[in-house]
Amino acid sequence: TLGLAGLIYLILAFFGGRFLADKAMAPIQKTWRRQQEFVADASHELRTPLTIIRTNLELVQGNPQETIENQEKWLGYIESETKRMSTLVDDLLFLARADSDALILEKTTFSLDQALRETTAPLESMANKKNIALITSYDSIPAFAGDENKIKQLTVILLDNAIKHTSPGGTVSIDLRKKASHAELIVSDTGEGIPREHLEKIFERFYRVDKSRSRAQGGTGLGLSIAEWITRSHNGTIKVSSDLSKGTIFTVDLPLNQIDKKALQ
Ligand code: ADP
């Protein structure tokens, strides 16, 4: 016979086991829920341009007698939504690969300031077109270990955002500072700023302070999630501070020569 102690032991083992199993499952369930949300959001984001493309295609096909101007307008919508979709698919693929650990960093040793110079040059004309001054200042970091293309991608995301959210006449600055153990990359702007209640959410996937404006500017809401992944995969940190009357500052710290070997295999 079991006896009272044995019975109590069995009951405790049963419920304790369930409790522990639930506890062990919690992070898995959380990841699973996040993935489901991601797929749902991604499908929704893809459906919007598809609907616009279909509607305008029907207009073109159904109105052959319509003026050239209108036909061109409809085709223009189809073109810009097609572009949006391909950016969106590229960004989604990046994050899907990152999630499944299939994204591999291609590590080399390169000049960080030179890489930034190459990245900034094409963005200068985008800033100039909007009458925004782009001010650059780079310390020399000739031998930085990391993935050059991804560091460039991170820089483009931050600069592109800064230019988009700054009014004509404003300033966007990019600074690279060499510190004892890390490189500090600062992208700041004199733009509209980010309201405090949104600040901690802007790195979330698809999060946008003003969804329709982001869409109108070709945004996917995934840029900062990608920027964060790139920073983290270099063992770095990314921080944001913002003031509605002054603008926004993104600070990226990247350790020098301390790249995690596992992430780079
Ligand atoms: P998006 O494709 O919309 O730019 P991101 O992930 O790059 O997506 O940015 C998320 C949101 O963060 C943007 O929609 C915008 O609301 C806000 N944001 C990012 N950078 C800035 C900035 N420099 N100034 C003001 N708001 C910004």
py3Dmol code that shows the C-alpha trace and the ligand (Angstrom):
import py3Dmol

protein = """\
ATOM      1  CA  THR A   1       0.000   0.000   0.000  1.00  0.00           C
ATOM      2  CA  LEU A   2       1.027   3.560  -0.656  1.00  0.00           C
ATOM      3  CA  GLY A   3       0.343   5.151   2.654  1.00  0.00           C
ATOM      4  CA  LEU A   4      -0.570   8.759   3.164  1.00  0.00           C
ATOM      5  CA  ALA A   5       2.948  10.102   2.518  1.00  0.00           C
ATOM      6  CA  GLY A   6       3.169   8.217  -0.754  1.00  0.00           C
ATOM      7  CA  LEU A   7      -0.217   9.509  -1.842  1.00  0.00           C
ATOM      8  CA  ILE A   8       0.750  13.087  -1.041  1.00  0.00           C
ATOM      9  CA  TYR A   9       4.008  12.569  -2.900  1.00  0.00           C
ATOM     10  CA  LEU A  10       2.171  11.314  -5.980  1.00  0.00           C
ATOM     11  CA  ILE A  11      -0.284  14.234  -5.940  1.00  0.00           C
ATOM     12  CA  LEU A  12       2.552  16.726  -5.560  1.00  0.00           C
ATOM     13  CA  ALA A  13       4.573  15.048  -8.307  1.00  0.00           C
ATOM     14  CA  PHE A  14       1.568  15.123 -10.641  1.00  0.00           C
ATOM     15  CA  PHE A  15       0.703  18.800 -10.122  1.00  0.00           C
ATOM     16  CA  GLY A  16       4.331  19.845  -9.718  1.00  0.00           C
ATOM     17  CA  GLY A  17       5.155  18.120 -12.983  1.00  0.00           C
ATOM     18  CA  ARG A  18       2.321  19.874 -14.735  1.00  0.00           C
ATOM     19  CA  PHE A  19       3.390  23.180 -13.244  1.00  0.00           C
ATOM     20  CA  LEU A  20       6.962  22.657 -14.410  1.00  0.00           C
ATOM     21  CA  ALA A  21       5.808  21.518 -17.851  1.00  0.00           C
ATOM     22  CA  ASP A  22       3.621  24.614 -18.183  1.00  0.00           C
ATOM     23  CA  LYS A  23       6.549  26.759 -17.106  1.00  0.00           C
ATOM     24  CA  ALA A  24       8.854  25.108 -19.635  1.00  0.00           C
ATOM     25  CA  MET A  25       6.274  25.516 -22.394  1.00  0.00           C
ATOM     26  CA  ALA A  26       5.601  29.194 -21.696  1.00  0.00           C
ATOM     27  CA  PRO A  27       8.507  30.623 -23.723  1.00  0.00           C
ATOM     28  CA  ILE A  28       7.750  28.238 -26.597  1.00  0.00           C
ATOM     29  CA  GLN A  29       4.109  29.265 -26.576  1.00  0.00           C
ATOM     30  CA  LYS A  30       5.153  32.907 -26.493  1.00  0.00           C
ATOM     31  CA  THR A  31       7.446  32.463 -29.512  1.00  0.00           C
ATOM     32  CA  TRP A  32       4.684  30.559 -31.294  1.00  0.00           C
ATOM     33  CA  ARG A  33       2.173  33.331 -30.589  1.00  0.00           C
ATOM     34  CA  ARG A  34       4.649  35.948 -31.823  1.00  0.00           C
ATOM     35  CA  GLN A  35       5.187  33.985 -35.023  1.00  0.00           C
ATOM     36  CA  GLN A  36       1.437  33.707 -35.583  1.00  0.00           C
ATOM     37  CA  GLU A  37       1.062  37.458 -35.075  1.00  0.00           C
ATOM     38  CA  PHE A  38       3.939  38.095 -37.470  1.00  0.00           C
ATOM     39  CA  VAL A  39       2.355  35.953 -40.184  1.00  0.00           C
ATOM     40  CA  ALA A  40      -1.031  37.610 -39.669  1.00  0.00           C
ATOM     41  CA  ASP A  41       0.471  41.117 -39.806  1.00  0.00           C
ATOM     42  CA  ALA A  42       2.601  40.232 -42.832  1.00  0.00           C
ATOM     43  CA  SER A  43      -0.421  38.851 -44.699  1.00  0.00           C
ATOM     44  CA  HIS A  44      -2.372  41.980 -43.919  1.00  0.00           C
ATOM     45  CA  GLU A  45       0.472  44.222 -45.094  1.00  0.00           C
ATOM     46  CA  LEU A  46       0.755  42.271 -48.340  1.00  0.00           C
ATOM     47  CA  ARG A  47      -2.974  42.325 -48.968  1.00  0.00           C
ATOM     48  CA  THR A  48      -3.190  46.127 -49.010  1.00  0.00           C
ATOM     49  CA  PRO A  49      -0.885  46.685 -52.017  1.00  0.00           C
ATOM     50  CA  LEU A  50      -2.409  43.663 -53.757  1.00  0.00           C
ATOM     51  CA  THR A  51      -5.886  45.165 -53.441  1.00  0.00           C
ATOM     52  CA  ILE A  52      -4.672  48.486 -54.852  1.00  0.00           C
ATOM     53  CA  ILE A  53      -2.924  46.724 -57.740  1.00  0.00           C
ATOM     54  CA  ARG A  54      -6.032  44.655 -58.569  1.00  0.00           C
ATOM     55  CA  THR A  55      -8.406  47.615 -58.396  1.00  0.00           C
ATOM     56  CA  ASN A  56      -6.245  49.747 -60.689  1.00  0.00           C
ATOM     57  CA  LEU A  57      -5.671  46.875 -63.079  1.00  0.00           C
ATOM     58  CA  GLU A  58      -9.453  46.456 -63.369  1.00  0.00           C
ATOM     59  CA  LEU A  59      -9.763  50.189 -64.068  1.00  0.00           C
ATOM     60  CA  VAL A  60      -7.190  49.984 -66.863  1.00  0.00           C
ATOM     61  CA  GLN A  61      -8.718  46.846 -68.375  1.00  0.00           C
ATOM     62  CA  GLY A  62     -12.319  48.011 -68.061  1.00  0.00           C
ATOM     63  CA  ASN A  63     -11.844  51.503 -69.473  1.00  0.00           C
ATOM     64  CA  PRO A  64      -9.869  51.299 -72.715  1.00  0.00           C
ATOM     65  CA  GLN A  65     -11.506  54.524 -73.937  1.00  0.00           C
ATOM     66  CA  GLU A  66     -10.288  56.491 -70.867  1.00  0.00           C
ATOM     67  CA  THR A  67      -7.816  59.396 -71.299  1.00  0.00           C
ATOM     68  CA  ILE A  68      -4.099  58.716 -71.388  1.00  0.00           C
ATOM     69  CA  GLU A  69      -3.703  60.803 -68.199  1.00  0.00           C
ATOM     70  CA  ASN A  70      -6.025  58.548 -66.231  1.00  0.00           C
ATOM     71  CA  GLN A  71      -4.522  55.380 -67.655  1.00  0.00           C
ATOM     72  CA  GLU A  72      -1.077  56.658 -66.650  1.00  0.00           C
ATOM     73  CA  LYS A  73      -2.301  57.518 -63.170  1.00  0.00           C
ATOM     74  CA  TRP A  74      -3.669  53.992 -62.654  1.00  0.00           C
ATOM     75  CA  LEU A  75      -0.506  52.409 -64.032  1.00  0.00           C
ATOM     76  CA  GLY A  76       1.515  54.688 -61.718  1.00  0.00           C
ATOM     77  CA  TYR A  77      -0.352  53.292 -58.698  1.00  0.00           C
ATOM     78  CA  ILE A  78       0.314  49.770 -59.904  1.00  0.00           C
ATOM     79  CA  GLU A  79       4.017  50.575 -60.279  1.00  0.00           C
ATOM     80  CA  SER A  80       4.460  52.151 -56.851  1.00  0.00           C
ATOM     81  CA  GLU A  81       2.519  49.408 -55.054  1.00  0.00           C
ATOM     82  CA  THR A  82       4.557  46.758 -56.857  1.00  0.00           C
ATOM     83  CA  LYS A  83       7.724  48.465 -55.602  1.00  0.00           C
ATOM     84  CA  ARG A  84       6.309  48.553 -52.064  1.00  0.00           C
ATOM     85  CA  MET A  85       5.551  44.862 -52.251  1.00  0.00           C
ATOM     86  CA  SER A  86       9.051  43.950 -53.276  1.00  0.00           C
ATOM     87  CA  THR A  87      10.573  46.012 -50.449  1.00  0.00           C
ATOM     88  CA  LEU A  88       8.147  44.387 -48.062  1.00  0.00           C
ATOM     89  CA  VAL A  89       8.989  40.885 -49.290  1.00  0.00           C
ATOM     90  CA  ASP A  90      12.744  41.632 -48.992  1.00  0.00           C
ATOM     91  CA  ASP A  91      12.282  42.859 -45.415  1.00  0.00           C
ATOM     92  CA  LEU A  92      10.056  39.909 -44.502  1.00  0.00           C
ATOM     93  CA  LEU A  93      12.587  37.463 -45.920  1.00  0.00           C
ATOM     94  CA  PHE A  94      15.365  39.116 -43.917  1.00  0.00           C
ATOM     95  CA  LEU A  95      13.453  38.735 -40.643  1.00  0.00           C
ATOM     96  CA  ALA A  96      12.184  35.229 -41.438  1.00  0.00           C
ATOM     97  CA  ARG A  97      15.781  34.118 -42.095  1.00  0.00           C
ATOM     98  CA  ALA A  98      16.937  35.894 -38.938  1.00  0.00           C
ATOM     99  CA  ASP A  99      14.243  34.081 -36.909  1.00  0.00           C
ATOM    100  CA  SER A 100      15.204  30.688 -38.232  1.00  0.00           C
ATOM    101  CA  ASP A 101      18.945  31.307 -37.661  1.00  0.00           C
ATOM    102  CA  ALA A 102      19.465  30.956 -41.402  1.00  0.00           C
ATOM    103  CA  LEU A 103      20.882  34.451 -41.729  1.00  0.00           C
ATOM    104  CA  ILE A 104      24.622  34.273 -41.694  1.00  0.00           C
ATOM    105  CA  LEU A 105      26.917  37.206 -41.072  1.00  0.00           C
ATOM    106  CA  GLU A 106      29.699  37.511 -43.579  1.00  0.00           C
ATOM    107  CA  LYS A 107      32.527  38.669 -41.428  1.00  0.00           C
ATOM    108  CA  THR A 108      35.444  40.607 -42.805  1.00  0.00           C
ATOM    109  CA  THR A 109      37.718  43.290 -41.479  1.00  0.00           C
ATOM    110  CA  PHE A 110      37.013  46.633 -43.094  1.00  0.00           C
ATOM    111  CA  SER A 111      37.315  50.381 -42.595  1.00  0.00           C
ATOM    112  CA  LEU A 112      34.146  51.428 -40.798  1.00  0.00           C
ATOM    113  CA  ASP A 113      34.491  55.125 -41.678  1.00  0.00           C
ATOM    114  CA  GLN A 114      35.063  54.272 -45.344  1.00  0.00           C
ATOM    115  CA  ALA A 115      31.974  52.025 -45.362  1.00  0.00           C
ATOM    116  CA  LEU A 116      29.933  54.887 -43.876  1.00  0.00           C
ATOM    117  CA  ARG A 117      31.267  57.320 -46.475  1.00  0.00           C
ATOM    118  CA  GLU A 118      30.182  54.991 -49.261  1.00  0.00           C
ATOM    119  CA  THR A 119      26.738  54.642 -47.682  1.00  0.00           C
ATOM    120  CA  THR A 120      26.170  58.303 -47.033  1.00  0.00           C
ATOM    121  CA  ALA A 121      27.054  59.600 -50.505  1.00  0.00           C
ATOM    122  CA  PRO A 122      23.896  58.379 -52.313  1.00  0.00           C
ATOM    123  CA  LEU A 123      21.681  59.545 -49.450  1.00  0.00           C
ATOM    124  CA  GLU A 124      23.088  63.042 -49.708  1.00  0.00           C
ATOM    125  CA  SER A 125      21.145  63.728 -52.906  1.00  0.00           C
ATOM    126  CA  MET A 126      17.959  62.477 -51.226  1.00  0.00           C
ATOM    127  CA  ALA A 127      18.588  64.952 -48.383  1.00  0.00           C
ATOM    128  CA  ASN A 128      19.493  67.790 -50.764  1.00  0.00           C
ATOM    129  CA  LYS A 129      16.312  67.291 -52.758  1.00  0.00           C
ATOM    130  CA  LYS A 130      14.399  67.976 -49.542  1.00  0.00           C
ATOM    131  CA  ASN A 131      16.669  70.912 -48.673  1.00  0.00           C
ATOM    132  CA  ILE A 132      18.032  69.056 -45.653  1.00  0.00           C
ATOM    133  CA  ALA A 133      21.684  69.457 -44.689  1.00  0.00           C
ATOM    134  CA  LEU A 134      23.446  66.132 -44.163  1.00  0.00           C
ATOM    135  CA  ILE A 135      26.413  66.611 -41.834  1.00  0.00           C
ATOM    136  CA  THR A 136      28.952  63.813 -41.499  1.00  0.00           C
ATOM    137  CA  SER A 137      31.847  63.386 -39.100  1.00  0.00           C
ATOM    138  CA  TYR A 138      33.861  60.183 -38.909  1.00  0.00           C
ATOM    139  CA  ASP A 139      36.680  59.029 -36.652  1.00  0.00           C
ATOM    140  CA  SER A 140      38.998  56.646 -38.427  1.00  0.00           C
ATOM    141  CA  ILE A 141      38.322  52.987 -37.582  1.00  0.00           C
ATOM    142  CA  PRO A 142      40.414  51.172 -40.204  1.00  0.00           C
ATOM    143  CA  ALA A 143      39.980  47.584 -38.998  1.00  0.00           C
ATOM    144  CA  PHE A 144      36.455  46.872 -37.838  1.00  0.00           C
ATOM    145  CA  ALA A 145      35.405  43.212 -37.698  1.00  0.00           C
ATOM    146  CA  GLY A 146      31.870  42.562 -38.872  1.00  0.00           C
ATOM    147  CA  ASP A 147      29.501  42.212 -41.805  1.00  0.00           C
ATOM    148  CA  GLU A 148      30.109  45.257 -43.993  1.00  0.00           C
ATOM    149  CA  ASN A 149      26.919  45.031 -46.048  1.00  0.00           C
ATOM    150  CA  LYS A 150      24.736  44.665 -42.986  1.00  0.00           C
ATOM    151  CA  ILE A 151      26.412  47.591 -41.226  1.00  0.00           C
ATOM    152  CA  LYS A 152      25.745  49.633 -44.370  1.00  0.00           C
ATOM    153  CA  GLN A 153      22.125  48.441 -44.375  1.00  0.00           C
ATOM    154  CA  LEU A 154      21.748  49.525 -40.734  1.00  0.00           C
ATOM    155  CA  THR A 155      23.152  52.972 -41.564  1.00  0.00           C
ATOM    156  CA  VAL A 156      20.803  53.389 -44.552  1.00  0.00           C
ATOM    157  CA  ILE A 157      17.769  52.497 -42.397  1.00  0.00           C
ATOM    158  CA  LEU A 158      18.648  55.113 -39.750  1.00  0.00           C
ATOM    159  CA  LEU A 159      19.564  57.855 -42.239  1.00  0.00           C
ATOM    160  CA  ASP A 160      16.562  57.175 -44.453  1.00  0.00           C
ATOM    161  CA  ASN A 161      14.237  57.464 -41.445  1.00  0.00           C
ATOM    162  CA  ALA A 162      15.949  60.651 -40.254  1.00  0.00           C
ATOM    163  CA  ILE A 163      15.572  62.298 -43.687  1.00  0.00           C
ATOM    164  CA  LYS A 164      11.953  61.149 -44.022  1.00  0.00           C
ATOM    165  CA  HIS A 165      10.941  62.591 -40.657  1.00  0.00           C
ATOM    166  CA  THR A 166      12.728  65.944 -40.982  1.00  0.00           C
ATOM    167  CA  SER A 167      11.161  68.991 -42.636  1.00  0.00           C
ATOM    168  CA  PRO A 168      12.883  71.019 -45.367  1.00  0.00           C
ATOM    169  CA  GLY A 169      15.467  73.356 -43.889  1.00  0.00           C
ATOM    170  CA  GLY A 170      16.364  70.852 -41.154  1.00  0.00           C
ATOM    171  CA  THR A 171      19.571  68.962 -40.436  1.00  0.00           C
ATOM    172  CA  VAL A 172      20.504  65.293 -40.274  1.00  0.00           C
ATOM    173  CA  SER A 173      23.867  64.355 -38.756  1.00  0.00           C
ATOM    174  CA  ILE A 174      25.827  61.144 -38.700  1.00  0.00           C
ATOM    175  CA  ASP A 175      28.814  60.795 -36.375  1.00  0.00           C
ATOM    176  CA  LEU A 176      31.208  57.927 -35.867  1.00  0.00           C
ATOM    177  CA  ARG A 177      33.234  58.051 -32.656  1.00  0.00           C
ATOM    178  CA  LYS A 178      36.008  55.697 -31.669  1.00  0.00           C
ATOM    179  CA  LYS A 179      35.796  54.807 -27.963  1.00  0.00           C
ATOM    180  CA  ALA A 180      38.105  52.568 -25.935  1.00  0.00           C
ATOM    181  CA  SER A 181      36.214  49.339 -26.542  1.00  0.00           C
ATOM    182  CA  HIS A 182      33.529  50.225 -29.055  1.00  0.00           C
ATOM    183  CA  ALA A 183      32.526  52.287 -32.047  1.00  0.00           C
ATOM    184  CA  GLU A 184      29.708  54.719 -31.425  1.00  0.00           C
ATOM    185  CA  LEU A 185      27.464  55.595 -34.356  1.00  0.00           C
ATOM    186  CA  ILE A 186      25.063  58.477 -33.808  1.00  0.00           C
ATOM    187  CA  VAL A 187      22.345  59.469 -36.265  1.00  0.00           C
ATOM    188  CA  SER A 188      20.452  62.564 -35.198  1.00  0.00           C
ATOM    189  CA  ASP A 189      17.898  64.812 -36.826  1.00  0.00           C
ATOM    190  CA  THR A 190      16.037  68.059 -36.193  1.00  0.00           C
ATOM    191  CA  GLY A 191      12.771  66.442 -37.239  1.00  0.00           C
ATOM    192  CA  GLU A 192       9.331  65.984 -35.770  1.00  0.00           C
ATOM    193  CA  GLY A 193      10.495  63.667 -32.963  1.00  0.00           C
ATOM    194  CA  ILE A 194       8.753  60.600 -31.548  1.00  0.00           C
ATOM    195  CA  PRO A 195       6.131  60.953 -28.801  1.00  0.00           C
ATOM    196  CA  ARG A 196       7.315  59.412 -25.531  1.00  0.00           C
ATOM    197  CA  GLU A 197       4.575  56.771 -25.399  1.00  0.00           C
ATOM    198  CA  HIS A 198       5.719  55.339 -28.741  1.00  0.00           C
ATOM    199  CA  LEU A 199       9.463  55.334 -28.048  1.00  0.00           C
ATOM    200  CA  GLU A 200       9.828  51.845 -26.639  1.00  0.00           C
ATOM    201  CA  LYS A 201       7.618  50.281 -29.299  1.00  0.00           C
ATOM    202  CA  ILE A 202       9.258  51.570 -32.473  1.00  0.00           C
ATOM    203  CA  PHE A 203      11.627  48.575 -32.694  1.00  0.00           C
ATOM    204  CA  GLU A 204       8.659  46.196 -32.812  1.00  0.00           C
ATOM    205  CA  ARG A 205       7.781  44.685 -36.157  1.00  0.00           C
ATOM    206  CA  PHE A 206       5.278  46.714 -38.171  1.00  0.00           C
ATOM    207  CA  TYR A 207       5.048  49.359 -35.445  1.00  0.00           C
ATOM    208  CA  ARG A 208       4.636  52.865 -36.875  1.00  0.00           C
ATOM    209  CA  VAL A 209       3.693  56.068 -35.114  1.00  0.00           C
ATOM    210  CA  ASP A 210       1.646  57.160 -38.123  1.00  0.00           C
ATOM    211  CA  LYS A 211       0.766  54.154 -40.233  1.00  0.00           C
ATOM    212  CA  SER A 212      -0.756  55.918 -43.223  1.00  0.00           C
ATOM    213  CA  ARG A 213       2.135  58.379 -43.440  1.00  0.00           C
ATOM    214  CA  SER A 214       4.716  55.623 -43.232  1.00  0.00           C
ATOM    215  CA  ARG A 215       2.880  53.788 -46.028  1.00  0.00           C
ATOM    216  CA  ALA A 216       2.698  56.909 -48.160  1.00  0.00           C
ATOM    217  CA  GLN A 217       6.476  57.280 -47.811  1.00  0.00           C
ATOM    218  CA  GLY A 218       7.075  53.699 -48.842  1.00  0.00           C
ATOM    219  CA  GLY A 219       7.801  52.450 -45.302  1.00  0.00           C
ATOM    220  CA  THR A 220       7.200  48.878 -44.228  1.00  0.00           C
ATOM    221  CA  GLY A 221       7.431  49.304 -40.459  1.00  0.00           C
ATOM    222  CA  LEU A 222      10.210  46.692 -40.431  1.00  0.00           C
ATOM    223  CA  GLY A 223      13.298  48.907 -40.815  1.00  0.00           C
ATOM    224  CA  LEU A 224      14.061  49.384 -37.150  1.00  0.00           C
ATOM    225  CA  SER A 225      13.461  45.675 -36.355  1.00  0.00           C
ATOM    226  CA  ILE A 226      16.077  44.879 -38.992  1.00  0.00           C
ATOM    227  CA  ALA A 227      18.408  47.593 -37.627  1.00  0.00           C
ATOM    228  CA  GLU A 228      18.060  46.099 -34.151  1.00  0.00           C
ATOM    229  CA  TRP A 229      18.797  42.568 -35.388  1.00  0.00           C
ATOM    230  CA  ILE A 230      21.929  43.735 -37.221  1.00  0.00           C
ATOM    231  CA  THR A 231      23.148  45.576 -34.115  1.00  0.00           C
ATOM    232  CA  ARG A 232      22.456  42.624 -31.826  1.00  0.00           C
ATOM    233  CA  SER A 233      24.160  40.181 -34.176  1.00  0.00           C
ATOM    234  CA  HIS A 234      27.308  42.324 -33.804  1.00  0.00           C
ATOM    235  CA  ASN A 235      26.881  42.180 -30.001  1.00  0.00           C
ATOM    236  CA  GLY A 236      25.994  45.850 -29.994  1.00  0.00           C
ATOM    237  CA  THR A 237      23.195  47.970 -28.575  1.00  0.00           C
ATOM    238  CA  ILE A 238      20.845  50.469 -30.188  1.00  0.00           C
ATOM    239  CA  LYS A 239      19.116  53.232 -28.268  1.00  0.00           C
ATOM    240  CA  VAL A 240      16.791  56.057 -29.140  1.00  0.00           C
ATOM    241  CA  SER A 241      16.011  59.337 -27.467  1.00  0.00           C
ATOM    242  CA  SER A 242      13.668  61.959 -28.796  1.00  0.00           C
ATOM    243  CA  ASP A 243      12.278  65.360 -28.050  1.00  0.00           C
ATOM    244  CA  LEU A 244       9.214  66.619 -29.909  1.00  0.00           C
ATOM    245  CA  SER A 245      10.653  70.111 -30.160  1.00  0.00           C
ATOM    246  CA  LYS A 246      14.228  69.124 -31.018  1.00  0.00           C
ATOM    247  CA  GLY A 247      14.318  65.870 -32.946  1.00  0.00           C
ATOM    248  CA  THR A 248      15.506  62.303 -32.591  1.00  0.00           C
ATOM    249  CA  ILE A 249      18.844  60.647 -31.807  1.00  0.00           C
ATOM    250  CA  PHE A 250      19.688  56.998 -32.486  1.00  0.00           C
ATOM    251  CA  THR A 251      22.886  55.729 -30.843  1.00  0.00           C
ATOM    252  CA  VAL A 252      24.423  52.428 -31.913  1.00  0.00           C
ATOM    253  CA  ASP A 253      27.324  50.971 -29.917  1.00  0.00           C
ATOM    254  CA  LEU A 254      29.321  48.295 -31.676  1.00  0.00           C
ATOM    255  CA  PRO A 255      32.091  46.479 -29.788  1.00  0.00           C
ATOM    256  CA  LEU A 256      35.483  46.561 -31.458  1.00  0.00           C
ATOM    257  CA  ASN A 257      36.982  43.137 -32.159  1.00  0.00           C
ATOM    258  CA  GLN A 258      34.558  41.311 -29.925  1.00  0.00           C
ATOM    259  CA  ILE A 259      32.355  39.690 -32.488  1.00  0.00           C
ATOM    260  CA  ASP A 260      30.588  36.583 -31.231  1.00  0.00           C
ATOM    261  CA  LYS A 261      32.113  33.686 -33.164  1.00  0.00           C
ATOM    262  CA  LYS A 262      28.897  31.677 -33.039  1.00  0.00           C
ATOM    263  CA  ALA A 263      26.921  34.396 -34.830  1.00  0.00           C
ATOM    264  CA  LEU A 264      29.564  34.595 -37.530  1.00  0.00           C
ATOM    265  CA  GLN A 265      30.083  30.946 -38.375  1.00  0.00           C
TER     266      GLN A 265
END
"""
ligand_1 = """\
27
ADP
P 9.094 52.646 -41.402
O 9.146 51.757 -42.585
O 7.695 53.093 -41.073
O 10.084 53.763 -41.450
P 10.733 51.711 -39.173
O 10.730 50.398 -38.453
O 11.997 52.096 -39.861
O 9.498 51.674 -40.172
O 10.349 52.861 -38.136
C 9.223 52.671 -37.303
C 8.583 54.004 -36.958
O 9.436 54.757 -36.089
C 8.319 54.931 -38.141
O 7.108 54.626 -38.800
C 8.267 56.290 -37.456
O 6.984 56.482 -36.892
C 9.266 56.141 -36.312
N 10.595 56.737 -36.620
C 11.710 56.080 -36.984
N 12.753 56.920 -37.145
C 12.284 58.157 -36.874
C 12.870 59.484 -36.852
N 14.168 59.678 -37.146
N 12.069 60.525 -36.499
C 10.754 60.337 -36.194
N 10.149 59.119 -36.190
C 10.900 58.046 -36.526
"""
view = py3Dmol.view(width=600, height=400)
view.addModel(protein, "pdb")
view.setStyle({"model": 0}, {"cartoon": {"style": "trace"}})
view.addModel(ligand_1, "xyz")
view.setStyle({"model": 1}, {"stick": {}})
view.zoomTo()
view.show()
